[in-house]
């Protein structure tokens, strides 16, 4: 019995050895792994990009602080934060009683100056007639002419004073200089504002249709950035939606943050109406440097390197075969294949041991 068990154990050992040898031989013969992933060589667009973070900022003139050129008490405030206004809409109104009185006084002064000018003109004409018949002395005519000149200048001064009073009165009503959204309100009804050295701000308007991206490009990449390059960016609030734009300016002054030197690259864009962007939103920017259209490409993970050369493992007649290749441009996921492969060739991912 013992001899029988020893014989059976020996037979099992031999059988296992034969199975192992068979599998090793099959692998050495070139059978591809059953778990190996197969990818095909396809045509696609590949481009190199510069990545940067940035923020959304208003364009010049898109954010306006609206104030008053005259002092007074705020009588009415017609808008609140978040309101949308059109250009020319009445935003606020000051108590204008003092300004109205000043205008009325200027009108009265103008009427008085007009009456004096009319009298002086008539008196001058009469004296000129009398001087022709030598009824009055020439010196009397000189005095009348002087009086007429003074009256004329007083009339012009009264006109200017009235125009100034009317202009000051018009400043009591504050209108929107641009169309936009009320970003902030800096005063309230009943407050007294003083416009001695600077115009006090009533409200701040922002045109949300006139925004741009300030991308902070690292100093190592800024030499490859030029005006006119295509760019795209995303914001967290709209997930994977990509906004398209163009580089319109590169600021010469560096921005140093945490000892990192960046340069502001301005990107102009046109956002769709259903996606509203706001200032200070964080953006992830991609600036296109070079684009190759309709080129052969493989996923980056399918390409291997040996020294300075690159190769892939090609599946030929269900057997792996190492193939040396030449690559070109690459992006985050794909590498351009310029030589060594053809469209629809099948490449094994992970098989790197076959020569």
RAHUJO-V876489 format. One record per pair of residues at least 24 apart in sequence whose ideal C-beta (glycine too) atoms are under 10 Angstrom apart, sorted by the first residue. I is the first residue (numbers start at 1). GAP is how many residues later the second one is. D is the distance in Angstrom with one decimal. If there is no record, write none. Layout:
i:gap:d
I:GAP:D
I:GAP:D
//
This chain:
i:gap:d
27:326:9.3
27:327:9.8
28:326:9.7
29:290:8.1
30:286:9.4
30:287:9.3
30:288:8.8
30:289:4.1
30:290:6.0
30:291:8.0
30:324:6.7
31:287:7.7
31:288:7.1
31:289:8.3
32:281:8.3
32:283:6.1
32:286:6.8
32:287:6.8
32:288:5.0
32:289:9.9
32:314:10.0
32:316:6.0
32:319:6.3
32:322:8.8
33:287:8.6
33:315:7.9
33:317:7.7
33:318:6.7
35:315:8.5
36:277:8.3
36:279:8.3
36:284:8.0
36:311:9.9
36:312:4.6
36:313:6.7
36:314:5.9
36:315:5.5
37:262:9.5
37:264:9.0
37:265:8.5
37:310:9.3
37:311:7.2
37:312:4.2
37:313:6.9
37:314:9.5
38:264:9.6
38:277:6.3
38:308:5.2
38:309:7.1
38:310:6.1
38:311:7.5
38:313:9.9
39:259:6.5
39:260:5.8
39:262:8.7
39:263:5.4
39:273:9.4
39:306:9.6
39:307:7.5
39:308:5.4
39:309:8.2
39:310:6.0
40:258:8.6
40:262:10.0
40:303:8.2
40:304:5.5
40:305:6.9
40:306:5.9
40:307:7.4
41:255:5.5
41:256:7.3
41:257:5.9
41:261:9.2
41:271:8.9
41:273:9.4
41:284:9.8
41:296:6.4
41:299:9.8
41:300:5.0
41:301:6.7
41:302:5.6
41:303:6.2
41:304:4.5
41:305:8.1
41:306:6.7
42:253:9.8
42:254:7.5
42:255:6.3
42:256:8.1
42:257:9.8
42:292:9.0
42:295:10.0
42:301:7.0
42:302:7.7
42:303:9.8
43:250:9.1
43:251:5.1
43:252:6.5
43:253:6.1
43:254:7.1
43:300:6.3
43:301:9.8
44:248:9.3
44:249:8.9
44:250:7.6
44:251:7.1
44:252:8.6
44:253:5.0
44:254:10.0
44:287:9.6
44:289:9.8
44:290:6.5
44:292:9.0
45:246:6.5
45:247:7.0
45:248:5.3
45:249:7.1
45:250:7.7
45:252:8.8
45:286:9.1
45:289:9.3
45:291:9.9
46:244:9.0
46:245:7.6
46:246:5.1
46:247:8.6
46:248:9.8
46:249:5.9
46:250:9.6
46:251:5.7
46:282:7.9
46:283:5.1
46:284:6.8
46:285:5.5
46:287:9.3
46:288:5.7
46:289:7.7
46:290:5.0
46:291:9.9
47:183:9.0
47:239:9.1
47:241:5.3
47:242:7.3
47:243:6.1
47:244:4.1
47:245:6.9
47:246:9.2
47:282:7.1
47:283:9.5
47:284:6.0
47:289:9.9
48:176:9.0
48:239:9.9
48:240:7.8
48:241:4.8
48:242:5.0
48:243:8.3
48:244:9.1
48:281:5.7
48:282:7.2
48:283:6.6
48:288:10.0
49:172:9.9
49:180:9.8
49:181:9.6
49:182:8.8
49:183:8.7
49:236:9.2
49:237:4.5
49:238:6.1
49:239:5.5
49:240:6.3
49:241:8.9
49:242:9.5
49:282:6.9
49:283:8.3
50:165:8.9
50:167:6.4
50:168:8.3
50:170:9.5
50:171:4.5
50:172:8.6
50:174:6.4
50:175:6.6
50:179:9.0
50:181:9.0
50:215:8.9
50:235:8.3
50:236:7.4
50:237:4.6
50:238:8.4
50:239:6.2
51:164:9.3
51:166:9.1
51:167:9.2
51:170:8.5
51:233:7.4
51:234:6.9
51:235:5.8
51:236:7.9
51:281:9.1
52:161:9.6
52:162:9.8
52:163:4.5
52:164:5.7
52:165:4.8
52:166:7.1
52:169:7.6
52:170:9.6
52:173:9.2
52:179:9.4
52:181:9.1
52:210:7.8
52:211:9.6
52:212:9.9
52:213:7.2
52:215:9.7
52:231:8.8
52:232:8.1
52:233:4.7
52:234:8.2
52:235:7.1
53:161:10.0
53:162:7.4
53:163:6.0
53:164:9.5
53:180:9.5
53:209:9.1
53:229:6.7
53:230:6.9
53:231:6.3
53:232:6.9
54:158:9.7
54:159:5.0
54:160:5.3
54:161:3.7
54:162:5.8
54:163:8.7
54:177:9.9
54:179:6.9
54:208:9.6
54:210:8.4
54:211:7.9
54:212:9.5
54:213:7.6
54:227:9.4
54:228:7.6
54:229:4.5
54:230:8.0
54:231:5.0
55:158:7.4
55:159:5.6
55:160:8.7
55:161:8.3
55:180:10.0
55:209:9.9
55:224:7.8
55:225:5.7
55:226:6.7
55:227:6.1
55:228:6.5
56:152:9.9
56:155:5.4
56:156:7.4
56:157:5.8
56:158:7.8
56:177:8.8
56:179:7.5
56:187:9.9
56:211:9.7
56:213:9.4
56:215:9.6
56:221:5.5
56:222:6.8
56:223:5.6
56:224:6.6
56:225:4.5
56:226:8.3
56:227:6.3
57:154:6.9
57:155:6.0
57:156:7.5
57:157:5.1
57:207:9.3
57:209:8.6
57:222:5.9
57:223:7.8
57:224:9.7
58:122:9.6
58:125:9.3
58:148:6.2
58:149:7.4
58:150:8.6
58:152:6.7
58:153:6.0
58:154:7.8
58:220:9.8
58:221:5.7
58:222:9.9
59:148:8.1
59:150:9.6
59:151:4.6
59:152:6.6
59:153:5.3
59:189:10.0
59:207:9.1
59:209:8.0
60:150:9.0
60:152:9.3
61:116:9.6
61:117:7.5
61:146:8.1
61:149:7.3
62:116:7.8
62:118:7.5
62:143:9.0
62:144:6.5
62:145:4.4
62:146:8.2
62:147:8.1
62:148:3.7
62:149:6.8
62:150:8.7
62:217:9.1
63:115:9.2
63:117:8.3
63:120:7.1
63:141:6.7
63:142:7.3
63:143:5.0
63:144:7.6
63:147:8.8
63:148:9.7
63:216:7.8
64:112:8.5
64:113:5.7
64:114:5.5
64:116:7.6
64:119:9.4
64:137:9.9
64:139:9.2
64:140:7.1
64:141:5.0
64:142:8.0
64:143:8.3
65:118:9.3
65:119:8.8
65:121:8.1
65:134:8.4
65:135:9.6
65:136:4.6
65:137:8.5
65:138:8.0
65:139:5.1
65:140:8.1
66:25:6.3
66:26:8.4
66:108:6.1
66:109:8.3
66:110:6.9
66:111:6.5
66:112:8.9
66:116:9.5
66:120:9.4
66:133:8.8
66:135:7.0
66:136:5.5
66:137:5.3
66:138:7.1
66:139:6.1
67:25:9.5
67:104:9.9
67:107:7.5
67:119:8.3
67:120:9.0
67:126:8.0
67:128:7.5
67:131:8.0
67:132:3.7
67:133:5.0
67:134:4.7
67:135:5.6
67:136:8.7
67:137:9.7
68:24:7.8
68:25:9.9
68:26:6.4
68:103:6.0
68:104:7.8
68:105:9.4
68:106:5.8
68:119:9.1
68:125:6.0
68:126:9.6
68:127:5.8
68:131:6.0
68:132:6.1
68:133:9.0
68:134:6.5
69:98:8.8
69:99:7.9
69:101:9.4
69:102:4.5
69:103:9.7
69:105:9.3
69:126:5.7
69:130:5.6
69:131:9.6
70:24:6.9
70:26:9.0
70:28:9.4
70:29:6.9
70:97:9.5
70:98:5.5
70:99:8.6
70:100:9.4
70:101:4.5
70:102:6.6
70:123:8.6
70:124:9.6
70:125:5.6
70:129:9.1
70:130:10.0
71:27:9.4
71:100:9.8
71:121:7.5
71:122:6.1
71:123:4.8
71:124:4.9
71:125:7.2
71:129:8.4
72:24:7.3
72:25:9.2
72:26:7.2
72:27:7.5
72:99:9.0
72:100:6.7
72:119:9.9
72:120:7.1
72:121:6.6
72:122:8.9
72:123:8.5
73:24:9.6
73:25:9.6
73:116:8.8
73:117:6.8
73:118:7.2
73:119:5.1
73:120:7.8
74:100:9.5
74:113:5.6
74:114:6.8
74:115:5.3
74:116:6.4
74:117:5.1
74:118:7.7
74:119:6.5
74:126:9.6
74:128:7.7
75:97:8.3
75:98:10.0
75:114:7.0
75:115:8.4
76:97:9.4
76:113:6.4
77:97:9.3
77:108:7.2
77:110:7.3
77:111:6.6
77:112:5.1
77:113:9.5
77:114:9.3
77:125:7.5
77:126:8.2
78:96:9.2
78:111:10.0
78:125:9.7
79:97:8.5
79:102:9.9
79:103:5.0
79:106:7.2
79:123:9.1
79:124:6.2
79:126:9.2
80:102:6.6
80:105:6.6
80:123:9.2
81:100:8.8
81:101:5.4
81:102:7.2
81:103:6.3
81:104:5.7
81:122:8.5
81:123:9.4
82:99:6.6
82:100:6.2
82:101:8.7
82:103:10.0
83:97:9.8
83:98:7.1
83:99:4.6
83:102:9.5
83:120:9.1
83:122:9.8
84:95:8.1
84:96:7.5
84:97:5.4
84:98:7.8
84:121:9.8
84:124:9.2
85:90:9.5
85:91:4.7
85:93:8.8
85:94:6.7
85:95:6.7
85:96:7.6
85:97:6.6
85:118:8.9
85:120:6.8
86:90:6.9
86:92:9.3
86:93:5.1
86:94:9.1
87:88:8.3
87:89:5.7
87:90:6.9
87:91:5.7
87:92:4.6
87:93:8.6
87:118:9.5
87:120:9.8
88:87:5.5
88:88:6.3
88:89:8.5
88:90:9.6
88:91:8.8
89:85:10.0
89:86:6.6
89:87:4.6
89:90:8.5
89:116:9.9
90:83:6.1
90:84:7.4
90:85:5.8
90:86:8.0
91:82:8.6
91:83:4.8
91:84:6.5
91:85:5.7
91:86:9.7
91:91:8.3
91:94:9.4
91:111:6.4
91:112:5.7
91:114:8.5
92:80:9.3
92:81:7.8
92:82:4.5
92:83:9.2
92:93:9.2
92:95:7.7
92:96:10.0
92:97:8.6
92:101:9.7
92:110:5.0
92:111:7.3
93:79:6.3
93:80:5.3
93:81:7.2
93:96:9.5
94:75:9.8
94:77:7.8
94:78:4.2
94:79:7.7
94:80:7.9
94:98:9.6
94:99:7.6
94:108:9.6
95:77:7.7
95:95:9.7
95:97:9.3
96:72:9.3
96:73:6.0
96:74:9.5
96:75:9.2
96:76:3.9
96:77:8.0
97:75:9.6
98:70:9.6
98:71:9.6
98:74:9.4
99:66:7.3
99:67:9.3
99:68:9.9
99:69:5.5
99:70:4.4
99:71:9.0
99:72:8.0
99:73:5.7
100:65:9.0
100:69:6.4
100:72:8.7
101:64:9.3
101:68:9.9
102:59:9.0
102:60:9.7
102:62:8.9
102:63:4.8
102:64:9.6
102:66:6.9
102:67:7.6
103:58:9.6
103:59:7.2
103:61:9.4
103:62:4.1
103:63:5.9
103:64:9.6
103:65:7.9
103:66:5.2
103:67:9.9
104:58:9.8
104:61:8.4
105:56:8.7
105:57:9.2
105:60:7.6
106:52:7.1
106:53:9.1
106:54:9.2
106:55:4.7
106:56:4.0
106:57:8.4
106:58:7.6
106:59:4.1
106:60:7.9
106:62:9.8
106:63:9.9
107:51:8.9
107:54:9.5
107:55:5.9
107:58:8.1
107:59:9.1
108:50:9.2
108:54:9.5
109:45:8.9
109:46:9.8
109:48:8.7
109:49:4.7
109:50:9.6
109:52:6.4
109:53:7.5
109:56:9.6
110:44:9.8
110:45:7.5
110:46:9.9
110:47:9.3
110:48:4.1
110:49:6.1
110:50:9.6
110:51:7.5
110:52:5.0
110:53:9.7
110:55:9.9
111:47:8.3
111:51:9.8
112:42:8.7
112:43:9.3
112:46:7.4
113:38:7.2
113:39:9.0
113:40:9.2
113:41:4.7
113:42:4.1
113:43:8.2
113:44:7.4
113:45:3.9
113:46:8.0
113:48:9.4
113:49:9.8
114:37:9.3
114:40:9.6
114:41:5.9
114:44:7.7
114:45:9.2
115:36:9.3
115:40:9.4
116:31:8.9
116:32:9.6
116:34:8.7
116:35:4.6
116:36:9.4
116:38:6.6
116:39:7.4
116:42:9.6
117:31:7.8
117:33:9.5
117:34:4.4
117:35:5.8
117:36:9.4
117:37:7.4
117:38:4.5
117:39:9.3
117:41:9.4
118:33:8.6
118:37:9.3
119:28:9.1
119:29:9.3
119:32:7.6
120:24:7.6
120:25:9.1
120:26:9.6
120:27:5.3
120:28:4.1
120:29:8.4
120:30:7.8
120:31:4.0
120:32:7.5
120:34:9.6
120:35:9.4
121:27:6.2
121:30:7.9
121:31:8.4
122:26:9.5
123:24:7.3
123:25:7.4
123:28:9.5
124:24:4.6
124:25:9.4
124:27:9.5
171:24:8.5
171:28:9.4
174:25:9.9
174:28:5.7
174:29:8.1
176:27:8.5
176:29:6.2
177:28:7.6
178:27:5.8
178:28:9.0
178:29:5.8
178:32:9.0
179:26:8.2
179:28:6.5
179:30:8.7
180:24:9.3
180:25:4.3
180:26:5.2
180:27:4.0
180:28:6.9
180:29:8.3
180:30:8.5
181:24:7.0
181:25:5.4
181:26:7.7
181:27:5.9
181:28:9.9
181:95:9.6
181:97:9.4
182:24:8.0
183:24:10.0
183:25:9.5
183:95:9.6
183:96:8.5
206:72:8.6
206:73:7.2
208:63:8.6
208:68:6.1
208:69:7.1
208:70:6.8
208:71:8.6
209:61:8.6
209:62:7.8
209:64:8.9
209:67:9.3
209:68:9.6
210:58:9.6
211:57:9.0
211:58:7.8
211:59:10.0
211:60:7.4
211:65:9.8
211:66:5.7
211:67:8.0
211:68:6.8
211:70:9.0
212:33:8.2
212:36:7.5
212:37:9.0
212:54:5.6
212:55:6.3
212:56:5.3
212:57:7.2
212:67:10.0
213:30:8.3
213:32:6.7
213:34:9.7
213:35:10.0
213:51:9.9
213:52:8.4
213:53:7.2
213:54:4.1
213:55:8.1
213:56:6.7
213:64:9.1
213:68:9.2
213:70:5.4
213:72:6.4
214:35:9.8
214:37:8.5
214:41:9.0
214:48:10.0
214:50:5.0
214:51:7.5
214:52:6.3
214:53:8.0
214:69:8.7
214:71:9.4
215:30:9.7
215:32:8.4
215:35:9.7
215:47:8.8
215:48:9.1
215:49:7.3
215:50:4.5
215:51:7.8
215:52:5.9
215:68:7.3
215:69:9.4
215:70:4.2
215:71:9.4
215:72:7.1
216:39:6.2
216:41:7.6
216:44:8.7
216:45:9.8
216:46:3.9
216:47:7.4
216:48:6.5
216:49:7.8
216:69:8.6
217:30:9.7
217:33:7.9
217:38:9.8
217:45:6.1
217:46:5.4
217:47:7.9
217:48:4.9
217:68:8.3
217:70:7.4
218:42:7.2
218:43:7.5
218:44:6.0
218:45:8.2
219:35:7.3
219:37:9.9
219:41:8.4
219:42:4.4
219:43:7.0
219:44:6.8
220:41:9.1
221:41:9.6
221:42:9.1
221:44:9.5
221:66:8.4
221:68:8.9
222:28:6.9
222:29:10.0
222:32:9.1
222:39:9.0
222:40:8.1
222:41:4.6
222:42:9.8
222:43:7.6
223:40:9.9
224:63:8.5
224:65:5.6
224:66:9.3
225:25:5.8
225:38:8.0
225:40:5.6
225:62:6.1
225:64:8.2
226:24:7.7
226:39:9.8
226:61:9.5
226:63:9.2
227:38:9.4
227:39:9.1
229:36:9.1
229:38:9.2
229:58:5.7
229:59:6.1
229:60:7.1
229:61:9.9
230:37:9.7
230:56:9.3
230:57:7.7
230:58:4.5
230:59:9.6
230:61:8.1
231:34:8.2
231:35:10.0
231:36:4.8
231:37:9.2
231:38:8.2
231:54:6.3
231:55:6.6
231:56:4.6
231:57:6.7
232:35:8.9
232:37:8.8
232:51:9.8
232:52:9.3
232:53:7.5
232:54:5.1
232:55:8.3
232:56:7.8
233:34:6.9
233:36:7.6
233:44:9.9
233:48:9.8
233:49:9.9
233:50:4.3
233:51:6.2
233:52:4.5
233:53:7.0
233:54:9.3
234:48:9.8
234:49:6.8
234:50:5.1
234:51:8.5
234:52:8.6
235:36:10.0
235:40:8.9
235:42:6.7
235:43:9.3
235:46:5.0
235:47:7.0
235:48:5.6
235:49:7.9
236:45:7.8
236:46:6.8
236:47:9.0
236:48:8.7
237:38:8.6
237:39:9.1
237:40:8.3
237:41:8.7
237:44:7.0
237:45:9.7
238:33:9.7
238:36:9.9
238:37:5.7
238:38:9.7
238:39:8.6
238:43:9.7
241:31:9.0
241:34:6.7
242:42:9.7
242:44:8.4
243:24:9.1
243:26:5.3
243:27:8.6
243:28:6.2
243:29:8.6
243:32:7.8
243:34:7.9
243:40:8.3
243:42:9.8
244:25:6.5
244:26:8.1
244:27:9.7
245:24:3.3
245:25:7.9
245:26:9.4
245:40:8.9
245:42:9.5
246:41:9.7
246:42:10.0
247:38:9.9
247:40:6.4
247:41:9.5
286:45:9.7
286:46:9.6
289:40:9.5
290:38:10.0
290:39:6.3
291:38:8.5
291:40:9.9
292:36:7.0
292:37:5.2
292:39:9.9
292:44:6.0
292:46:9.7
295:33:7.1
295:34:7.7
295:39:9.4
295:41:4.9
295:42:7.6
295:43:7.9
296:29:9.7
296:31:10.0
296:32:9.2
296:38:10.0
296:39:9.7
296:40:6.9
296:41:4.3
296:42:7.7
296:43:9.4
296:44:9.5
296:45:6.3
296:46:7.7
296:47:6.1
296:48:9.8
296:49:8.8
297:30:9.4
297:31:9.2
297:32:9.1
297:33:8.7
297:34:9.1
297:36:9.1
297:37:4.4
297:38:6.5
297:39:5.6
297:40:6.3
297:44:9.8
297:46:10.0
298:27:8.4
298:29:8.6
298:32:10.0
298:36:6.7
298:37:5.9
298:38:8.7
298:39:5.8
298:43:7.5
298:47:8.9
298:49:6.1
298:51:9.4
299:34:6.2
299:35:6.0
299:36:7.7
299:48:8.8
299:50:7.5
300:27:9.6
300:30:6.6
300:31:8.7
300:32:8.0
300:33:6.2
300:34:6.5
300:35:5.3
301:32:8.8
301:34:9.6
301:48:6.0
301:49:8.4
302:32:9.5
302:33:8.3
302:35:10.0
302:45:5.0
302:46:7.9
302:47:4.9
302:48:8.7
302:49:9.9
303:24:6.7
303:27:9.0
303:31:9.7
303:32:5.5
303:34:8.4
303:44:8.6
303:46:9.6
304:45:9.8
304:46:9.3
304:47:9.3
304:48:5.1
305:47:9.9
306:46:8.6
310:25:8.5
310:27:9.4
310:30:8.6
311:29:8.3
311:41:8.0
311:44:9.5
312:25:8.5
312:28:7.8
312:29:7.1
312:33:8.5
312:35:4.8
312:36:7.9
312:37:9.0
312:39:9.1
312:40:9.1
313:33:9.9
313:34:6.5
313:35:4.4
313:36:8.1
313:37:7.9
313:38:3.9
313:39:6.2
313:40:8.5
313:41:6.2
314:26:9.1
314:27:7.6
314:31:6.1
314:32:7.0
314:33:5.8
314:34:7.5
314:37:9.3
314:40:9.4
315:30:8.4
315:31:4.4
315:32:7.1
315:33:5.5
315:36:8.4
316:29:8.8
316:30:8.3
318:28:9.7
319:35:8.4
320:27:9.8
320:28:5.8
320:31:4.9
320:32:9.3
320:33:8.5
320:34:4.4
320:35:9.9
321:27:9.4
321:30:9.5
321:33:6.6
321:34:9.1
322:29:8.7
322:30:8.0
322:31:8.9
322:32:5.4
322:33:5.4
323:24:8.3
//
